[in-house]
Amino acid sequence: MKYQIIFSKGFKKSFQKLESSERRIFYAKLNLFVDNHQHPSLRTKKIQGSDILFESSINMSIRVIWIFKDDHLILMLDIGHHDILKKI
């Protein structure tokens, strides 16, 4: 199932702080994510202690935090290096 992806203001702000090479990697992984958010290379999992927050890996250091808005819509909340998980 393909999902529509929307981005929060916080995500957009964090995204702009990434290196251009990191943004390119994100776009490549986004296509994969839209087709299958559970693809093994994304290492998607529910964030410990939360019933609604998920994280997916863009590479070994960059993570995306997101939620399901409904059956066809995902809201990307934040992106950054692994330490973004400490903000939760």
N, CA and C atoms as an extended XYZ file, in Angstrom:
264
Properties=species:S:1:pos:R:3:atomname:S:1:resname:S:1:resid:I:1 pbc="F F F"
N         0.836       -1.178        0.000 N   MET     1
C         0.000        0.000        0.000 CA  MET     1
C         0.886        1.248        0.000 C   MET     1
N         0.598        2.167       -0.893 N   LYS     2
C         1.333        3.431       -0.931 CA  LYS     2
C         0.663        4.436       -0.003 C   LYS     2
N         1.504        5.195        0.679 N   TYR     3
C         1.023        6.220        1.589 CA  TYR     3
C         1.319        7.604        1.035 C   TYR     3
N         0.436        8.531        1.362 N   GLN     4
C         0.731        9.933        1.101 CA  GLN     4
C         1.545       10.427        2.284 C   GLN     4
N         2.561       11.224        2.019 N   ILE     5
C         3.451       11.720        3.061 CA  ILE     5
C         3.274       13.231        3.169 C   ILE     5
N         3.119       13.724        4.394 N   ILE     6
C         3.130       15.161        4.630 CA  ILE     6
C         4.207       15.453        5.671 C   ILE     6
N         4.665       16.684        5.693 N   PHE     7
C         5.801       17.061        6.535 CA  PHE     7
C         5.405       18.192        7.478 C   PHE     7
N         5.739       18.046        8.749 N   SER     8
C         5.474       19.089        9.733 CA  SER     8
C         6.451       20.246        9.529 C   SER     8
N         6.129       21.400       10.119 N   LYS     9
C         7.044       22.540       10.069 CA  LYS     9
C         8.374       22.190       10.727 C   LYS     9
N         8.313       21.445       11.832 N   GLY    10
C         9.533       21.036       12.520 CA  GLY    10
C        10.404       20.148       11.651 C   GLY    10
N         9.771       19.238       10.910 N   PHE    11
C        10.514       18.379        9.999 CA  PHE    11
C        11.230       19.232        8.952 C   PHE    11
N        10.489       20.153        8.341 N   LYS    12
C        11.068       20.991        7.284 CA  LYS    12
C        12.255       21.800        7.800 C   LYS    12
N        12.133       22.307        9.009 N   LYS    13
C        13.218       23.093        9.609 CA  LYS    13
C        14.448       22.211        9.841 C   LYS    13
N        14.231       21.019       10.399 N   SER    14
C        15.341       20.090       10.643 CA  SER    14
C        15.963       19.607        9.340 C   SER    14
N        15.123       19.383        8.328 N   PHE    15
C        15.598       18.898        7.034 CA  PHE    15
C        16.582       19.885        6.417 C   PHE    15
N        16.304       21.162        6.540 N   GLN    16
C        17.178       22.184        5.966 CA  GLN    16
C        18.551       22.219        6.630 C   GLN    16
N        18.650       21.712        7.852 N   LYS    17
C        19.923       21.682        8.573 CA  LYS    17
C        20.825       20.532        8.139 C   LYS    17
N        20.266       19.569        7.413 N   LEU    18
C        21.053       18.431        6.949 CA  LEU    18
C        21.993       18.849        5.818 C   LEU    18
N        23.074       18.118        5.672 N   GLU    19
C        23.985       18.321        4.539 CA  GLU    19
C        23.243       17.962        3.249 C   GLU    19
N        23.643       18.548        2.140 N   SER    20
C        22.974       18.256        0.866 CA  SER    20
C        23.060       16.766        0.526 C   SER    20
N        24.171       16.137        0.852 N   SER    21
C        24.303       14.697        0.581 CA  SER    21
C        23.310       13.895        1.431 C   SER    21
N        23.057       14.330        2.650 N   GLU    22
C        22.091       13.652        3.521 CA  GLU    22
C        20.671       13.838        2.999 C   GLU    22
N        20.381       15.016        2.469 N   ARG    23
C        19.052       15.259        1.893 CA  ARG    23
C        18.834       14.374        0.672 C   ARG    23
N        19.860       14.186       -0.141 N   ARG    24
C        19.738       13.299       -1.306 CA  ARG    24
C        19.448       11.862       -0.872 C   ARG    24
N        20.134       11.400        0.158 N   ILE    25
C        19.893       10.047        0.674 CA  ILE    25
C        18.450        9.927        1.155 C   ILE    25
N        17.958       10.972        1.842 N   PHE    26
C        16.575       10.952        2.307 CA  PHE    26
C        15.617       10.773        1.132 C   PHE    26
N        15.788       11.545        0.065 N   TYR    27
C        14.875       11.445       -1.085 CA  TYR    27
C        14.904       10.045       -1.696 C   TYR    27
N        16.067        9.445       -1.754 N   ALA    28
C        16.163        8.081       -2.280 CA  ALA    28
C        15.397        7.107       -1.386 C   ALA    28
N        15.540        7.259       -0.084 N   LYS    29
C        14.844        6.361        0.849 CA  LYS    29
C        13.349        6.669        0.915 C   LYS    29
N        12.956        7.909        0.647 N   LEU    30
C        11.543        8.273        0.696 CA  LEU    30
C        10.735        7.469       -0.314 C   LEU    30
N        11.280        7.259       -1.508 N   ASN    31
C        10.583        6.439       -2.501 CA  ASN    31
C        10.350        5.029       -1.983 C   ASN    31
N        11.341        4.481       -1.344 N   LEU    32
C        11.224        3.155       -0.749 CA  LEU    32
C        10.187        3.170        0.373 C   LEU    32
N        10.233        4.195        1.212 N   PHE    33
C         9.320        4.335        2.341 CA  PHE    33
C         7.866        4.406        1.867 C   PHE    33
N         7.600        5.174        0.820 N   VAL    34
C         6.237        5.321        0.306 CA  VAL    34
C         5.687        3.970       -0.144 C   VAL    34
N         6.530        3.176       -0.792 N   ASP    35
C         6.097        1.865       -1.265 CA  ASP    35
C         5.967        0.843       -0.150 C   ASP    35
N         6.866        0.924        0.838 N   ASN    36
C         6.870       -0.082        1.907 CA  ASN    36
C         7.601        0.475        3.127 C   ASN    36
N         6.849        1.079        4.046 N   HIS    37
C         7.472        1.678        5.228 CA  HIS    37
C         8.111        0.635        6.148 C   HIS    37
N         7.855       -0.642        5.892 N   GLN    38
C         8.441       -1.727        6.684 CA  GLN    38
C         9.624       -2.394        5.980 C   GLN    38
N        10.113       -1.801        4.909 N   HIS    39
C        11.244       -2.393        4.195 CA  HIS    39
C        12.401       -2.595        5.178 C   HIS    39
N        13.055       -3.753        5.130 N   PRO    40
C        14.123       -4.049        6.095 CA  PRO    40
C        15.231       -2.997        6.173 C   PRO    40
N        15.569       -2.358        5.061 N   SER    41
C        16.659       -1.380        5.103 CA  SER    41
C        16.283       -0.114        5.872 C   SER    41
N        14.990        0.126        6.078 N   LEU    42
C        14.542        1.300        6.830 CA  LEU    42
C        14.558        1.063        8.344 C   LEU    42
N        14.617       -0.187        8.742 N   ARG    43
C        14.637       -0.559       10.163 CA  ARG    43
C        13.551        0.186       10.963 C   ARG    43
N        12.346        0.206       10.414 N   THR    44
C        11.218        0.896       11.048 CA  THR    44
C        10.804        0.171       12.315 C   THR    44
N        10.570        0.966       13.353 N   LYS    45
C        10.084        0.390       14.607 CA  LYS    45
C         9.329        1.456       15.394 C   LYS    45
N         8.471        0.992       16.265 N   LYS    46
C         7.762        1.890       17.163 CA  LYS    46
C         8.758        2.402       18.194 C   LYS    46
N         8.663        3.681       18.515 N   ILE    47
C         9.565        4.269       19.500 CA  ILE    47
C         9.157        3.775       20.885 C   ILE    47
N        10.132        3.271       21.607 N   GLN    48
C         9.896        2.693       22.929 CA  GLN    48
C         9.192        3.707       23.828 C   GLN    48
N         8.121        3.268       24.480 N   GLY    49
C         7.372        4.120       25.387 CA  GLY    49
C         6.273        4.920       24.719 C   GLY    49
N         6.077        4.742       23.407 N   SER    50
C         5.035        5.471       22.681 CA  SER    50
C         4.137        4.490       21.943 C   SER    50
N         2.875        4.823       21.892 N   ASP    51
C         1.942        3.985       21.141 CA  ASP    51
C         1.751        4.466       19.703 C   ASP    51
N         2.194        5.706       19.409 N   ILE    52
C         1.914        6.259       18.082 CA  ILE    52
C         3.148        6.692       17.294 C   ILE    52
N         4.268        6.901       17.951 N   LEU    53
C         5.468        7.391       17.269 CA  LEU    53
C         6.303        6.239       16.713 C   LEU    53
N         6.780        6.443       15.489 N   PHE    54
C         7.641        5.468       14.839 CA  PHE    54
C         8.942        6.154       14.423 C   PHE    54
N         9.977        5.354       14.259 N   GLU    55
C        11.233        5.851       13.694 CA  GLU    55
C        11.652        4.937       12.560 C   GLU    55
N        12.265        5.547       11.558 N   SER    56
C        12.849        4.808       10.445 CA  SER    56
C        14.241        5.354       10.203 C   SER    56
N        15.125        4.483        9.761 N   SER    57
C        16.512        4.876        9.489 CA  SER    57
C        16.675        5.285        8.034 C   SER    57
N        17.332        6.403        7.845 N   ILE    58
C        17.685        6.841        6.496 CA  ILE    58
C        19.071        6.295        6.147 C   ILE    58
N        19.961        6.348        7.115 N   ASN    59
C        21.260        5.678        7.032 CA  ASN    59
C        21.635        5.319        8.475 C   ASN    59
N        22.882        5.030        8.725 N   MET    60
C        23.245        4.577       10.073 CA  MET    60
C        23.151        5.692       11.116 C   MET    60
N        23.128        6.951       10.705 N   SER    61
C        23.070        8.024       11.698 CA  SER    61
C        21.829        8.903       11.608 C   SER    61
N        21.102        8.861       10.499 N   ILE    62
C        19.938        9.742       10.346 CA  ILE    62
C        18.648        8.963       10.541 C   ILE    62
N        17.782        9.536       11.362 N   ARG    63
C        16.485        8.930       11.672 CA  ARG    63
C        15.367        9.894       11.305 C   ARG    63
N        14.213        9.322       10.992 N   VAL    64
C        12.987       10.084       10.783 CA  VAL    64
C        11.988        9.618       11.827 C   VAL    64
N        11.314       10.572       12.460 N   ILE    65
C        10.244       10.269       13.410 CA  ILE    65
C         8.929       10.618       12.726 C   ILE    65
N         7.962        9.707       12.798 N   TRP    66
C         6.715        9.899       12.074 CA  TRP    66
C         5.548        9.211       12.774 C   TRP    66
N         4.326        9.554       12.336 N   ILE    67
C         3.098        8.929       12.835 CA  ILE    67
C         2.150        8.654       11.674 C   ILE    67
N         1.259        7.703       11.879 N   PHE    68
C         0.149        7.497       10.954 CA  PHE    68
C        -0.927        8.519       11.295 C   PHE    68
N        -1.377        9.287       10.304 N   LYS    69
C        -2.491       10.207       10.505 CA  LYS    69
C        -3.810        9.482       10.243 C   LYS    69
N        -3.807        8.585        9.273 N   ASP    70
C        -4.943        7.716        8.990 CA  ASP    70
C        -4.429        6.549        8.149 C   ASP    70
N        -5.322        5.804        7.541 N   ASP    71
C        -4.926        4.596        6.811 CA  ASP    71
C        -4.086        4.858        5.560 C   ASP    71
N        -4.061        6.107        5.088 N   HIS    72
C        -3.346        6.404        3.852 CA  HIS    72
C        -2.384        7.583        3.978 C   HIS    72
N        -2.239        8.123        5.189 N   LEU    73
C        -1.478        9.351        5.372 CA  LEU    73
C        -0.475        9.213        6.510 C   LEU    73
N         0.774        9.597        6.236 N   ILE    74
C         1.838        9.589        7.241 CA  ILE    74
C         2.350       11.019        7.399 C   ILE    74
N         2.512       11.433        8.653 N   LEU    75
C         3.066       12.749        8.967 CA  LEU    75
C         4.486       12.567        9.466 C   LEU    75
N         5.437       13.126        8.722 N   MET    76
C         6.834       13.126        9.138 CA  MET    76
C         7.006       14.270       10.134 C   MET    76
N         7.437       13.937       11.361 N   LEU    77
C         7.534       14.920       12.433 CA  LEU    77
C         8.912       15.548       12.564 C   LEU    77
N         9.955       14.744       12.407 N   ASP    78
C        11.311       15.257       12.603 CA  ASP    78
C        12.298       14.371       11.864 C   ASP    78
N        13.443       14.934       11.557 N   ILE    79
C        14.536       14.202       10.930 CA  ILE    79
C        15.834       14.732       11.514 C   ILE    79
N        16.787       13.849       11.664 N   GLY    80
C        18.081       14.288       12.162 CA  GLY    80
C        18.932       13.109       12.542 C   GLY    80
N        20.050       13.441       13.131 N   HIS    81
C        20.957       12.391       13.578 CA  HIS    81
C        20.353       11.687       14.781 C   HIS    81
N        20.893       10.564       15.138 N   HIS    82
C        20.283        9.675       16.117 CA  HIS    82
C        19.858       10.387       17.402 C   HIS    82
N        20.488       11.501       17.744 N   ASP    83
C        20.147       12.200       18.974 CA  ASP    83
C        18.778       12.877       18.950 C   ASP    83
N        18.086       12.897       17.786 N   ILE    84
C        16.745       13.473       17.787 CA  ILE    84
C        15.801       12.668       18.664 C   ILE    84
N        16.138       11.412       18.895 N   LEU    85
C        15.289       10.579       19.739 CA  LEU    85
C        15.298       11.071       21.188 C   LEU    85
N        16.334       11.817       21.566 N   LYS    86
C        16.394       12.351       22.921 CA  LYS    86
C        15.413       13.493       23.135 C   LYS    86
N        14.926       14.109       22.051 N   LYS    87
C        13.974       15.214       22.148 CA  LYS    87
C        12.575       14.746       22.522 C   LYS    87
N        12.317       13.476       22.376 N   ILE    88
C        10.970       12.947       22.598 CA  ILE    88
C        10.673       12.858       24.082 C   ILE    88
